[in-house]
Amino acid sequence: MLNRSSFTNLEIALTKANDLVSEINTKNLKWPGSPAEQSDYLGALEILKETSKILSEIIPDVSSSSFISTDKTKAGEIKSAIYDTYSLLDKLYEDVFAIKIAYECGGSQSKSIKNLNIHVAKFTKSCVQTREYLLIISQAIKN
């Protein structure tokens, strides 16, 4: 059953992602257009893989029959929240690859970094909202 500790690793990954974006933004102030380097790309890719793995560990609990079949659960809302989270994760992959391509071609990374900022913020918000929603349902199931 889901509880707060079920999301600890996700919170750590989100903190790493936000820290990396903050570091890239700081670099962007010094070197507008091309702040992200190969090590940033590799770090971002590692965080994305880690986040995908963490989500894949949480999903079985959410899709269990005891979780979905309760009258307190709105299955459509859960599916929508999970879909939104994975859609944003996909956009983050796209942003990271766009930054890598700009880095390799010597082009400006500004647009991709702007998109990355937007998508990391949305992804973080989506994860927090989804976590809270799932924890409320999980608590209701216990009661």
Disulfide bonds with the S-S distance in Angstrom:
none
